[in-house]
Amino acid sequence: MRHCFVLITFFTLISCTQNQSKLITSKGEPGKLILISSDQLYNILDSTIDAVFYEPQPWLAMDEAYFKISKMNKDAFRRSFMEYQTILFLVTKESFTELKAFLPNMSPEEINKLFDDKNVNPIIVNNRYATPQKIYYLFANDIESMGKKLVKNREFLLTTIYNNEVRDFSARLFPNHSDTSNSKFKQIKSELGTGVAVSDNFELLKKSGRFFWFGERYSNEQTGIFCYRVPYVDTSQFNDNYLFSFRDSMMKAQVPGPREGTYMTTSASDIYPRFSEYQTINGLYAKKLRGWWTVQGEFMGGPYVLYAVLSKDNKYIFFYEGFIYAPNKSKSKNLRTLEAIGYTIQ
């Protein structure tokens, strides 16, 4: 089974005019979502909100939610949470006056249009109280309408906020990655022509020709990164079948299992579906794959995320992959970190 998530952004973007050089770095671990609304809304929609935002991520075997949410009113938000990275306001006509001080500067006509719109049409503001930061504002006429909007547009909200959150987390991890000062970035770029800013806590475990394997290892656990390339011939190399097949051939050649004759491959089971979507990373054409790796002949496996990126000169495809081996442990935070590293590719 293969699914393709194509992200189409319907958010209205409002830029923040505050001097970003004076903003502090935003807070919050990967997957943390701050939710602000009225106590009345929470009393009625509490279970609906949980059902939407605690939906399990389909690329993880364990039931790990898209987000860990903290629900609060405006007073709690003002006291301690204004500087978090990802924030969502749920605004109804009943709560408008209560939340007005935190809303974007819009005319009454614009506000009323958002209230009456039956489609999801949130506003997004960048870097209002910290950087990087995204604040989403979802409007609905009343609490019942808000509940319907959340349920109807669940997938759009989850995937959009998720992708933006990972990109912003990348900017937090590597605020200066554009200056290519990262030592592993230089090492990879010198060999492969394209670099990626691998964190300092990863060590080089294997270098074989133009294949890099970095790892962060603990007892019976590993978070790993692969980087390699292949000459670009034509657009068919970005088809899912080609990319999954090429990944398998590289893993068989470069990533042996614990016993002779075993090697890493990609699970073909419908229990672990494959996902793909086209993206742009620092101006480069890319495709992002998700799946579940396994070891041929062994009971081992875990999630991976792979970026196939076309080089600036269209001569080769650069591959970055992050994978996790952590049996019976949460993998969501580490997987988001691996995704965030991928957004430094250039």
C-alpha positions in Angstrom: 0.0 0.0 0.0 1.4 3.4 -0.9 0.0 6.8 0.0 1.0 10.2 -1.4 0.4 13.3 0.8 0.5 16.4 -1.4 0.6 19.5 0.8 -1.5 22.3 -0.6 -1.4 25.3 1.7 -4.6 27.3 2.2 -3.4 29.3 5.2 -3.3 33.0 4.9 0.1 34.2 5.8 0.6 37.4 7.8 4.2 38.5 8.4 5.2 39.9 11.7 6.7 43.3 11.6 8.7 43.0 14.9 12.5 43.1 14.6 13.4 39.5 14.6 16.9 40.2 15.8 15.4 41.1 19.1 13.3 37.9 19.5 14.4 35.1 21.6 14.7 31.5 20.3 11.4 29.7 20.5 10.8 26.8 23.0 9.1 23.4 22.9 10.3 19.9 22.1 9.3 18.4 18.8 5.6 17.6 18.6 4.6 20.1 21.3 1.5 22.1 20.3 0.1 25.0 22.5 -3.7 25.4 22.1 -5.5 28.5 23.3 -9.2 29.1 23.5 -12.0 29.7 26.1 -12.7 27.4 29.0 -16.3 27.1 27.5 -14.9 25.7 24.3 -12.8 23.1 26.1 -15.7 22.0 28.2 -17.7 21.1 25.0 -15.0 20.1 22.5 -12.4 18.5 24.8 -12.9 15.0 23.4 -13.1 16.3 19.8 -9.8 18.1 20.2 -8.2 15.0 21.6 -9.5 12.8 18.8 -8.0 15.2 16.2 -4.6 16.0 17.6 -3.8 12.7 19.4 -4.4 10.7 16.2 -1.5 8.2 15.8 1.2 8.9 13.2 0.6 6.3 10.5 4.3 5.7 9.8 5.1 4.6 13.4 4.3 1.1 14.7 3.4 2.3 18.2 0.4 4.6 18.8 2.4 7.9 19.0 0.2 11.0 18.5 1.0 13.7 15.9 1.2 16.2 18.8 1.4 16.5 22.5 -1.1 19.3 23.2 -1.4 21.7 26.1 -4.8 23.3 26.3 -5.0 26.6 28.1 -6.8 29.9 28.3 -5.4 33.3 27.5 -4.1 33.9 31.1 -2.0 30.8 31.2 -0.7 31.5 27.7 0.4 35.0 28.7 2.1 33.8 31.8 4.4 31.1 30.4 3.8 29.9 26.8 4.0 32.9 24.4 7.5 31.9 23.3 6.7 28.3 22.2 7.4 27.3 18.6 3.9 26.1 17.5 0.7 27.7 18.7 -2.9 27.3 17.7 -5.8 29.7 18.6 -9.4 28.4 18.3 -11.5 31.6 18.0 -15.3 31.8 18.0 -17.6 34.8 18.2 -18.2 34.0 21.9 -14.4 34.0 22.6 -13.4 36.9 20.3 -13.4 39.6 22.9 -11.5 37.4 25.4 -8.8 36.6 22.8 -8.8 39.8 20.8 -5.4 41.1 22.3 -3.6 38.1 20.8 -5.2 38.2 17.3 -3.7 39.6 14.1 -4.5 43.1 13.1 -7.5 42.7 10.7 -10.6 44.7 9.9 -14.0 43.8 11.3 -15.0 42.8 7.7 -12.1 40.4 7.5 -12.9 38.9 10.9 -16.5 38.3 10.1 -15.7 36.7 6.8 -13.4 34.2 8.6 -16.2 33.5 11.2 -18.8 32.8 8.5 -16.4 30.7 6.2 -17.5 27.1 6.4 -14.2 25.9 5.0 -10.9 25.8 6.9 -9.1 29.0 6.3 -6.7 29.7 9.2 -4.4 32.7 9.5 -0.8 32.0 10.2 1.6 34.5 11.7 5.4 34.0 11.7 7.7 34.9 14.6 5.4 37.1 16.7 6.9 36.5 20.1 9.9 34.3 19.3 11.8 32.8 16.4 11.2 30.5 14.6 7.6 30.4 15.5 4.2 29.9 13.8 0.9 30.9 15.3 -2.2 29.6 13.7 -5.6 31.2 14.1 -8.7 29.1 13.3 -12.0 30.9 13.3 -15.6 29.6 13.5 -19.0 31.1 14.0 -19.6 29.1 17.2 -18.3 26.2 19.2 -20.4 23.6 17.2 -19.0 25.0 13.9 -15.4 24.8 15.3 -15.8 21.2 16.2 -17.0 20.4 12.6 -14.1 22.3 11.1 -11.6 20.4 13.2 -13.0 17.0 12.3 -13.6 17.7 8.6 -10.1 19.1 8.1 -8.2 16.9 10.4 -5.7 15.5 7.9 -5.0 19.0 6.4 -4.4 20.5 9.8 -2.2 17.7 11.1 0.0 17.4 8.0 0.4 21.2 7.5 1.2 22.0 11.1 3.5 18.9 11.3 5.5 19.9 8.2 5.9 23.5 9.3 6.8 22.4 12.8 9.7 20.2 11.5 11.0 23.0 9.3 11.0 25.4 12.2 12.6 22.9 14.4 15.4 22.6 11.8 15.9 26.3 12.0 16.2 26.0 15.8 18.7 23.2 15.6 20.8 24.8 12.9 20.3 28.6 13.0 23.4 29.2 10.9 23.3 26.1 8.6 23.2 28.5 5.6 26.8 29.5 6.2 27.8 25.8 5.8 30.0 25.9 8.9 28.9 22.5 10.1 31.9 20.1 9.9 29.9 17.1 8.7 28.2 19.3 6.1 31.6 20.2 4.7 32.8 16.6 4.7 29.7 15.3 2.9 29.6 18.2 0.4 33.3 17.7 -0.5 32.5 14.0 -1.5 28.9 14.2 -2.8 28.6 17.8 -4.1 25.6 18.4 -1.8 25.8 18.7 2.0 23.6 18.2 5.0 24.3 19.6 8.5 24.5 16.4 10.6 24.5 17.0 14.4 27.7 16.8 16.4 26.4 13.8 18.5 26.5 11.6 15.4 29.8 9.8 14.7 31.0 8.5 11.3 30.5 4.7 11.5 31.2 3.8 7.8 32.6 5.5 4.8 32.6 3.4 1.6 33.2 5.2 -1.6 30.5 7.8 -1.8 28.4 6.2 1.0 28.3 7.8 4.5 26.9 6.1 7.6 26.6 8.3 10.7 25.3 6.9 14.0 24.3 7.8 17.5 24.5 4.5 19.4 23.3 3.4 22.8 22.7 0.0 24.4 20.4 -1.9 22.0 19.5 1.3 20.2 20.7 3.3 17.2 19.7 6.5 15.4 21.4 6.5 12.0 22.0 8.6 9.0 22.9 7.6 5.4 24.1 9.9 2.7 24.8 8.8 -0.9 24.2 9.8 -4.5 23.3 8.5 -8.0 23.7 10.1 -11.4 20.5 11.8 -12.6 19.1 10.4 -15.9 15.5 11.4 -16.1 12.3 12.1 -14.1 11.4 8.4 -13.7 14.1 8.3 -11.0 11.7 10.2 -8.7 8.9 7.6 -9.1 8.2 5.7 -5.9 9.0 2.3 -7.4 12.4 3.4 -8.5 13.3 5.2 -5.2 12.2 2.3 -3.0 14.0 -0.2 -5.3 17.2 1.8 -5.4 17.1 2.2 -1.6 16.9 -1.5 -1.2 19.9 -2.1 -3.5 22.0 0.4 -1.6 21.0 -1.0 1.8 21.8 -4.6 0.6 25.2 -3.5 -0.5 26.1 -1.2 2.3 24.2 -2.1 5.5 24.8 -5.7 6.7 22.7 -7.3 9.4 23.9 -9.1 12.5 24.5 -12.4 10.8 26.1 -13.3 7.5 23.7 -13.0 4.6 21.4 -10.6 6.4 21.0 -7.0 5.4 18.7 -3.9 5.7 15.8 -3.7 3.3 12.3 -2.0 3.2 9.2 -3.7 4.6 6.6 -4.6 2.0 4.0 -5.3 4.6 0.7 -3.3 4.5 1.1 -3.1 8.3 3.8 -0.6 7.6 2.6 1.5 4.6 4.8 3.7 2.5 4.3 7.4 2.2 5.7 9.9 -0.3 5.4 13.6 -1.1 7.1 16.1 -3.3 8.8 19.0 -1.6 11.3 21.9 -2.1 14.3 22.0 0.2 16.3 25.2 0.1 15.2 25.8 -3.5 16.0 22.2 -4.6 13.5 19.8 -6.1 13.0 16.8 -3.7 10.9 13.9 -2.8 10.4 12.7 0.7 9.7 9.0 1.5 8.6 7.3 4.7 8.5 3.7 5.4 9.6 0.9 7.7 13.0 -0.7 7.4 13.6 -4.3 8.3 16.5 -6.7 8.2 16.2 -9.6 5.7 16.2 -12.8 7.8 16.0 -11.1 11.2 13.2 -9.7 13.5 14.5 -6.2 13.4 13.0 -3.0 12.1 12.0 0.6 12.6 10.9 3.8 10.9 12.9 5.8 8.4 12.6 9.0 6.5 14.4 9.6 3.2 14.9 12.7 1.0 15.9 12.3 -2.6 17.1 15.7 -3.8 18.0 16.8 -7.3 21.3 18.7 -7.5 21.5 22.3 -8.6 23.2 21.3 -11.9 20.7 18.5 -12.5 23.6 16.0 -12.7 22.8 13.7 -9.7 20.3 12.8 -7.0 21.5 13.3 -3.4 20.0 10.9 -0.9 19.7 11.6 2.8 18.1 9.1 5.1 17.5 8.9 8.8 16.5 5.7 10.6 15.7 4.6 14.1 16.2 1.3 15.9 14.7 1.5 19.4 12.6 -1.6 20.2 9.5 -0.9 22.4 10.4 2.8 22.8 9.0 6.1 21.6 10.4 7.1 18.2 8.4 10.3 17.4 10.8 12.9 18.8 13.9 11.3 17.2 12.2 10.8 13.9 11.2 14.5 13.8 14.8 15.4 14.6 16.0 13.3 11.7 13.5 15.0 9.4 14.7 18.4 10.7 18.3 17.6 9.8 17.1 16.8 6.2 15.9 20.4 5.8 19.5 21.6 5.9 20.3 19.9 2.6 21.9 22.3 0.1 
